[in-house]
Amino acid sequence: MIDTSKNLTPGALAPKVRRMFELSAAKIRSIEGSWSPAQGSPVCTVGGRYASRGWTEWTQGFQFGSAILQFDATGEREFLETGRERTVAVMAPHLSHTGVHDHGFNNVSTYGNLLRLMNEGRIEENAWERRFYELALKCSGAVQASRWSRTADGGGYIYSFNGPHSLFVDTIRSVRALVVGHQLGHVLMAENDRKVSLLDRGLGHARATAKYSVYYGEGRDAYDVCGRTAHESVFNVNDGNFRCPSSQQGYSPFSTWTRGLAWAMCGFAEELEFLDTQGGHEEDVAIFERAARATCDFYIANTPPDGIPYWDTGAPGLDRLGEWRSRPADPYNPHEPVDSSAAAIGAQGLLRLGRRLKDDRYWQAGLSVSATLFDEPYLSTDANHQGLILHSVYHRPNGWNWEPGESSMWGDYHARELGLYLLRMAEGGPYLKFWL
């Protein structure tokens, strides 16, 4: 399990974070110098160079969002201009993309970050630019809200690109798009001019995720271990009844794919922070806090002491590693890969939950993960490698990008977001948040 006894602080980690952003600058410049929109979205590195893998183009917002975060952390204007210009020129199709559940990934990472910077006074106020970002986020939230399937218990969920039967655990962080759209005063207009609340659908999806994607050790099935998550939950679309867990990128429906676990950790923690600013919502707060605690506890208990998880806690090759939970993760082992991207996402969930609950166990776990991630062998110091965080995994069952030493666009983005969060905590800057 993760070592939570180190008594770390964001200030103590600040030199590592600043070094990470120094290395990050060259990575972003390299990608911008070699990438063309005609290639699609950069997804993972192959031999240290970013390559696309046309599927749903869900990583493009992380590419341009990374430049925006780089400006946020360093004040280097060139990265703001890169992020802003690329967002305007390339991101429009993502706003009206009706076929994906990834709006919070693509559009909150770009338009949302730019609007946040304007709200914080980090970039100059411009009324038309502000309205442009706001309109983009309104549209994105409404399009995401339209992907709605009802459940037999009266709730519902934002369905994945697999179809109306499919709830993905990933989408818990993508519902940020609905929250922001609601805060901007927008609704989804349905048949007969029926107004559909974006907030109601966002919170409804989070409730469904907590109920069906997260386990609580209550005997739901023979593999019901408290805090484990299922990547996919499958429903009968005729009557809305839950049918079974499934998995697209994990080893099995009955083991825990750790990046999916990390999405839940981060997503529930952020939703709790948002609801704390709204007042009320006591029932949702209780549901989300239970899910956040369960998933964070599971991550701590089922991750090596240095905080870097293996890609799935039920992966069969882990048996060959012996007591893998008791020693630092080995990214070069020949049996099962680690997933540094899960660490980058999960660390923020641990930190946010720990801060909110004033629970040092979660807080120290998040700092411990960060301390490992922002150092070798995970931090990429090779000037010829375009990735920032090494040893990331995409889709292990499909054999996509699991070789040691490779990076992913989402892993790099979330490492930068984690680094920015820590710098703001260390320096007393505005609290890093997605909501307005």
N, C-alpha and C positions, 0 to 999 in steps of 0.2 A: 504494500500500500504506500501511498505518497507520504513522504516525510514532512510533517507539519510542525516540526519542533525547532526550526532554524531561526525564528524571530527576525525575519526579513522585513524590509520596508521599501516602499516605492523609491524613496530617495537613495537607498543603497543600490538599487538596480538601475538608477538613472544613467550612469556611465555606460552600462551595457546597452541600454535602449538607444542612447545617442550614437553609439558605435553602429548599431543596427541601421539607424536612419542614414548614417554616412555611407554605409555600403549600399543601402537601398537606392540612393540617388543614381548611382551608376547603372544599377539593374534597370530602373525605369527608362533611363536614357537609351540603354542598349535595346530594349524592346521597342521603344518608339522608333529607333533608327532602322530596325530590321523588319517591322511588322507592317502589313498593308491590310486595309479593311476587306479587300477581296479574299483574303485568306480565311476569313471567319474569326472567331474569338480565340485568343491564345488560352489554352487549357492547362497543359502540363509540359514540362521540359522533357526532351529526348536528347540524351547526350549533352545536357546543359543548355539547350536552346529551346525556347518556347515554340510549341506546335499546336495547331488547332485539331479538334476532333468534333466535326459537325454532329451535333445531337440536338441540343436545344439552345445553344449559344448562351448558356446561363452564367458564363464567367466574364462577359464583356464589361459589365458594371464594375467588377473587381479590378479590371485593368485600369480603367480611367479613374475609378475611385481611389486607387493606390496613389496616383499622382496628386489627387486632392489632399489625401492624408499626409503625403510627403510635404506639401506646402504648409499644412496645418502644423506639423511638428517642427519645421525648420524655418518657415517664413520665406523660402526661396520661391520667388515669383514665377519662375519659368514653369514650375510644376502646377501652379494654379492655372496658368494659361493653357498648358497641355490638357489638364483635366476638363477645364471649361470648354475649350474649343472642340475636343473630341466628344464631349457629352452632346453638344449642340449638333455636331455633324453626323454622329453615328448612332446615337441612342434612341432616336425617335421610334423605330420599329418595335423596340422593347415596351414602349408605353401601351401600344395597342395589340400586343401579342396575346391572343386569346387562348393559345395552346399550352401555356406553361403555368406552373405554380411559383415562379421565381421572381415575381415583381419586386419583392422587398430586397432581394439580392441585387438585381440589376439597377433599379431606379432609386431606391433609398441610398445606395452607395454612391450615386452620382448626383442627381438632382437634389436628393435629400441632404447630402453633405454640403453642397453649394449653398442651399438655403440656410442650413445651420450656420455656416460661416458668416453669411450676411446678417443673420439674427444676432450673432455674437459680436458683430462689428469688426470681424477679421478681414472682410472685404468690403469695398465701398458700397454704400446704398445706391441702388438703381431701381426705380419703380418698375420699369418694363422688364428688367431682368428678373426681379423678384416675382412678378406676375407669371413670367415664363416658367420658372421653377415650380411655382404653386400650381399652375394649370397642369403641368406634367405630372405632378404627384397626385392631383385629384383624379386625373384620367387613369393612372396606374392603379390606384386603390379601387376604383370602380370596376375596371376590367378584372382585377383579381377577385373581387367580391362576386362577380358573375359566375365564377366556377364553383357553384354551390350544389352540394348533394345533401339531402335530408336524411336523418337517422331516425330509427323507430322510436327513440326516446324523446322526440320532439326537437332535437338539436340538429346539427349539421356540420359540414366541414368543407374547406376549400380542397377540391379534388386535384390529384396530381396529373401529370401528363399521361399517366397510364390509363386514365379514364374516370368516369363518375363513380366507379366502385372503389377507388383507391385513395386512401389517406396516407400521406408521407409524414414522417416525424420531422423532416427537414423544414417543412413549411411553417413551423411554429415561429421561425425567425423572419420568414417572408411576410407574415401578416402585419409587420410594421407598416407596409404600404397602406393598409386599410386604416390603421390608427392615424397616420399622418393625414390621409385624405379626409377623414372625419374631422380632425382638428381644424382643417382648412374650410370646414363648413360644407363639404360635399356629400352627396348621397348617390346611390345607384338608382337610376330611374328604370323601373320594370314595366311590364304590361299594364295598360290602363292607368298610366302615370303613377303607379305605386312607388312610393319612396322607400328604399331599402337602406337601413342604417349600416354604414361601413363598420362602425364600432361594434354593433351587435354581431355582425358576421365575423369580425376579427376575434372577438372574445368567445363567440360560439365555437370557432375553430380551435381555439386554445383549450376550451373545455373538453372538446372531443379528443384532442391529442392527449390531454391528461388522463382521460378515461380509458382510451383504447390503445394508445402507443406506449404508455408507461405502466409498469407492473409494480405492485405494492406488497408482494409476499402474502397474499390472501387466498391462495389456492385457486387462482383463476385457471391455471393449467398445471401440468406436472413440472413445468420449468419456470414457475412464477417466483422469481427471486426479486426481492424489493429493490427497485431502482433500475432494473434492466429495461431496455426499450426494444420495441420491434420497429424495423424500418418502415414497413407498410402494414396498414390495417385494411382488410378487405370486407366490403359490405355487399349485401344483396340490394341492388338498386331498385328492385320492384317494391320492396317493403321497408328498406332502410335498416334491416337487421345486420348486426355484426356477424361475420362468418368465420374469419380466421386471421391470424397474423401471417405476414409474408415478408419477404426480403428481396430487394433488388441488388443491393451492393454489399450486404452482410453475408456471413457464412450460411446462416439458416434463419428461419423465423423464430427459432427458440434460443438463439444466442444474441449477443449484443454487439452490433456494429458500432464501433466507438465514435465515429464521426456523427452518426445519427444521435447517439447519446449526448455528444457535445452540443449539437444544435438545440436539443431540448434543454440542457443546462443553461445555455446562454439566452435562449428565447424566453423561457419562463422567468428568469431573473430580470430581464429587461421589462417584460410585461408587468411584473410586480412593481418595479420602480415607477413605471408610467402610472399605474393605478394609484400609487401612493400620492400622486399629484392631483388626482381627480376627486378623491373623497367618495365614500360609498363603496359599492362593489364588494361588500364584505364576503359574500359567498365565493365570488371568483378569486379574491385574494387568498382565501383558505385553500381552494382547490389548487391554485398555481403554486402556492408556497409548499404544499405537500409534494407536488410533482418536482419542484426545484430541489427540495431537500433530498428526496429519494434518489434522483438522478446524480446529484453531486456526491452523495454518500457512496453510491455505487462506483462512481468514477474514482474516488479516493481509495476505495477498498480493492479495486481491480486494476490498478495502474501501478507500475513499478515505482520505487521510491523517488526517482528523479522527475516523475510527472509526465513522462511520454508514454502513451498507451500503445499496445499492439492493436492492429487494425480491427480485430474482433475478439472478444473475450472467450469465444467458443471455438476459435480456429483450431483445427485438429493438430497442426504442427506445434502448437504450444506445449504439448506433452513432452516433446523432445527437448524443450528448453529447461526442464526441471522446475525449480521454484522461481519462476519468472517474475512473480509479484514481489519477491524479496530482494532483488538486485536491480541495478540500473538497466534500462532497456538497451538492447543490442541491435542497432539498426543494420548491422552487417551480418546478422545470423542467417544461415541458409534455409531456415524453415518457415518463418512467418514474418512479414514486414511490420514495422512500427508505422504509426500514422501521426506525423508531426502536425498535420493540419488539424486533426482532432484536438491536439494539445492547445493550439493557438485559439481555437474556438472555445473550448471548454474552460481555459484559464479565465477568460473574461466572465463566464458564468459563475465560477467560483468566487472571483473578486467581487462582483456585483452583489451576489447573494450574501457573502460574508460581510460586506459593508452595510447592507440593508439590515441584516439581523444582528449586527455587532457581534458576529461569531468568528473568533480568531482562527478556528480550525479551518473554515472555508477560505478565509482571507490568506492565511499562511500557505494553504495548498495552492491557491492561485499564484502567489508569489514564487513558490517553489517551482511550479511548472514554467513560469516566465524566466526564472534564472537559468534553467536548463536550455530553454528554447533559444534564448538570445546569446548563445555561446556555441562554440564548436563541440560536437560535430554537426549540429543542426543549423547554425548560422553559416550561410555561404560566404566565404571570404575570397573565393576565386573570381577574379575580375572577368574571366572568360565565361563564367556560368551566369545565365540570366535569372536564375531562381534566387530567391532570398532565403527561404527556409527549406532545408534539405530533408529528404526521407519522408516525403508525402506519398499517399496512395490515392488513386482514383477509384477504380472499379476492379477490385481484386478478383472476383469470380470471372469476369470477362478477360482478365489478364491485361487490363489497361494500366500502364504506368505504375508498376510496383517495384521497379529496380531501385536498389539503394542509391542515394545521392541525387534523386530527382525532386523536382518541386512542382507545386500546383498554384494556379492563380488565386484560388480561394484561400489556400494556406498562407501565401504571401500577403494577401490583403488583410486577413484577420490578424496576422502577426503585427502588421503596421497599426491596425486599429488597437490591438492590445498594447503596443508600445506607446501610442498616443494617450491611451487611458492612463497608463502608469505615469507618463510625464506630467499630465495634468494633475494627478493626485500628488505627485512629488512637489510640483511647483505652485500648487494652489490655483490652477487655472479653472475655467468654467467646467462644470461636470459634463463629461462626454455622454451625450444622449441622442437618441434618434427622434424623440418626440419634440414638439414645438414649445 
